[in-house]
Amino acid sequence: MKQKDIILLSEQEIKEKSHTEKNKLVKLKLQHAITPLQNPMELKNTRKNIARLSTERNKRKNKTTK
């Protein structure tokens, strides 16, 4: 998910996406611990998506408090 796509999401959608990405990361880590993933870059991309979502959420939060 690109940053420009995240900017277009509403606050509720960002929370939902963040929650689903975190669940996905937990599942991927568990699968990777049992057997190696076919695409281990999925872990990295999921972590980056979570970071992008939380960054956008914090930007909006800071913007409203100012």
C-alpha positions, 0 to 999 in steps of 0.5 A: 500500500502506497502513502498516496493511497493511505492519505485518501483513507478515512480515519476509521479505514486507517484503524481497520487496515492497521488492525488487519495488517497487524494480524497478518504480521502475527500470522506470517511470523507464526508461519515463518517460524514453523516453515520458511515462507516462499516470499519472506519480503512479505514480512518486511512489506507488512511491517512497512505498511503498519508503519505507514498507517500509524504515521498517517494516523499520527499526522492527522492526530497532531494536525487536529490538536494544533 
